[in-house]
């Protein structure tokens, strides 16, 4: 018969040891938490600014991929239209040759060489040069046009297929860059959320002051633009002071950095490239001492930021997420060179 013994209860000494051990572990965890101080407001701001800079770098790559996508879509559409029209022309040519064959048949039988043409590929037929002697001059001319049209269509179809493949690759790159930008902005928001409400309010107030300063009177000196187009571009950009930075935006109500400069010059009747890196090659490069109002100014080694020189050491630009179009000192970022649009 099975015995039913009560489980042995731990002694008081053992319970005390366990309790003391648990308490010590909690104390150590608490001390460790206290020993790891929360990042300061300035530390968080520095990390957020770095993420914004990385997001802007990705934005310019996104802009380039988007521009390429739009160009490829237009090229594919044009090629597909050409193929469709070419096929119609080919059908007309074939119908015309068929009418000639019908007329021959009615007048005494169809020429065997035309019979061959209507039942096989014209390319193969042309290779049989000996049979060409049996064709009339008119038929030979029609057959030559058909063969040429077929070859053109084949080339256009192959070109369209290649462009479609390139378009798919570009769309994938566009999606990747979009996810990268959104990820960096989400990380920046998460970092800001680690601050206290008071600290977030302080950072917001600092940004508001920077945006307000852009709307107040700024001493731009007495320098004049090199051309009417540069003056018109700067004037257009000045009309957008206070508009928010939005990645990928080209106006008229929001902008990223290269979106502002390309929009401003388009208002002056000048077409320049979409991305900052491409805009760096749209004119004549100049040094900082040669800058005049309306010139493009480029920053960072990879040229991922661009603005317009406004005069007296000030630039007008779309700075970063959370900021508005505003004036800032040219010394706030690592200047590379200027570009004068001709």
Secondary structure, 3 states (H helix, E strand, C coil): CCCCCCCCCCCHHHHHHHHHHHHHHHHHHHHHHHHCCCCCHHHHHHHHHHHHHHHHHHHHHHHHHHHHHHHHHHHHHHHHHHHHHHHHHHHHHHHHHHHHHHHHHHCCCCCHHHHHHHHCCHHHHHHCHHHHCCCCHHHHHHHHHHHHHHHHHHHHHHHHHHHHHHHHHHHHHHHHHHHHHHHHHHHHHHHHCCCCHHHHHHHHHHHHHHHHHHHCCCCCCCCCCCCHHHHHHHHHHHCCCCCEECCCCECCCEECHHHHHHHHHHHCCCCCCCCHHHHCCCCEEECHHHCCCCCEEEECCCCCEEEEEEECCEEEEECCCCCEEEEEEHHHCCEEEEEECC
